[in-house]
Amino acid sequence: MTLDRLQNYIGGAFQPPLSDAWMETENPYSAAAWGLIPRSGAEDASAAVAAAKQAFESGPWAEASPTARAGMLRRIAAVVAENAEELARIEVRDNGKTFAEMHAQVQRIPDWYNFYAGLADKIGGELLPEARPGHMTYVRHEPLGVIAMITPWNSPLMLLAWKLAPALAAGNTAVVKPSEFTTASALRFAGLVGEAGLPAGVLNVVGGLGAEVGAALTGHPDVAKVAFTGGVSGGRAVYAAAAQDLKPVSLELGGKSPNIVFGDADLELAARGVVSGIFGSGGQSCVAGSRLLVQRDLHDAFVARVVELTEKIRLGDPMSPETDIGPVANRPQFDRIMTCIGWALEDGATCVTGGTQVQDPEGGPGLFVAPTVFTGVSNDMRIAREEVFGPVLSVIPFDGEAEAVAIANDSPFGLGAGLWTRDVARVHRVAARLQAGSVWVNTYKATSQIAPFGGYKASGLGREGGVEMIADYLQTKSVWLNL
Ligand code: NAD
């Protein structure tokens, strides 16, 4: 079988990597390669940066009025809406998440482009009070230049939109390095928006490995900022490399998010929220609620209900509407999940359901892990501290509110936290004390372009979403006039 060969998108045209090096890309459900993607190198990264720099400095994008930029963003939103089904199918083929999830996710992407379109023509300046006698001083907000955007495999086009929409609204240009596991959707998206009129060079996509093309982009002198989403080790490497050039970065990294259930909660709502919070996307979500902190006197009954719901989860073909969870996205991720399950057992946790590889009900070769619940976990065990990025829930009991907050915050991470209670005063007390970028009360995992999202501690640096974050893609200049 000949495999599809996908090319880089640079300067408004598809082109093969200069080295002519390729790597296979696999469908995790069929466990078979379906295509070849570029294994680009530093020279491809440089070509893409040069195209983005040229588009930033001259030509239709550089000359576009803010209103025209807003119009372009709205066109991108329309293109995504019109092609949502195709784009979602491409993502499912590469990451194995269910079509229902990826389609719903892609259908929400236009909201991001429309939201930041609304801000493109509201980036004002400021006339300052007289700062020196006889001088007039004003402030300009200018785009930064070429932004490198490095994205992971779990929600490829959505996490790109979180970066690209504000960056373009502010007048920047972009070079995208999608995950080597999910390169196809960004390439298709780039082709579609190019056909829709985005000027050449404004959006470039370069396929390849993080340590190769990702590192080349991060260290490139003409890249003004790196916007990264991925794991802690990649984030650290990007931060260290960017420090050499004193380049700004935004880092959206991993999590070990707690779901805290108090005795006064609506317990059925909480149990359902906890189960979907960890097992949705097979746990392959940065905000997966991987630690369940449950008030001790509820522990047994609540865990029993969680296990009952967990055992109803249907694994299988991600394209089938009957499926709740598809296969694990790739072999390294599967190995990581099984290693973490091994740690939990070695450290003395009790596996009450799951804990093993399971076969696809259709008999296919994809890698599946049974949704897994561990009890008897203490917060110092590896299973409670390390991000698994898989369908594994660790249950930790607590006695009172102060202990719940202490356990929740005793983590290297601080991305999300869930709080299940009907006590309004407790909601505000606990929400204020949790070290997490998003706190969800009687709900979990809600995100929107309207609300800032990001992490405390090792979960990252900077925020994505919301009005204010457009400032992260702008530079401030004071202009002094001697009158
Ligand atoms: P990853 O860190 O392995 O890869 C992410 C991207 O970074 C890929 O494109 C990869 O090629 C690139 N990369 C890796 N090393 C690099 C380097 N040294 N220099 C430059 N680029 C490099 O992450 P992943 O496995 O694709 O994704 C899963 C991780 O992403 C999890 O930790 C998850 O929590 C995190 N994540 C965070 C958020 C968030 O918004 N906070 C959202 C989704 C996923």
Boltz pocket constraint, residues with backbone or C-beta under 6 A from the ligand:
constraints:
  - pocket:
      binder: B
      contacts: [[A, 150], [A, 151], [A, 152], [A, 153], [A, 154], [A, 155], [A, 159], [A, 177], [A, 178], [A, 179], [A, 180], [A, 208], [A, 209], [A, 210], [A, 211], [A, 213], [A, 214], [A, 215], [A, 218], [A, 229], [A, 230], [A, 231], [A, 232], [A, 233], [A, 234], [A, 235], [A, 237], [A, 238], [A, 251], [A, 252], [A, 253], [A, 254], [A, 255], [A, 285], [A, 286], [A, 287], [A, 387], [A, 389], [A, 415], [A, 454], [A, 455], [A, 459], [A, 460]]
      max_distance: 6.0
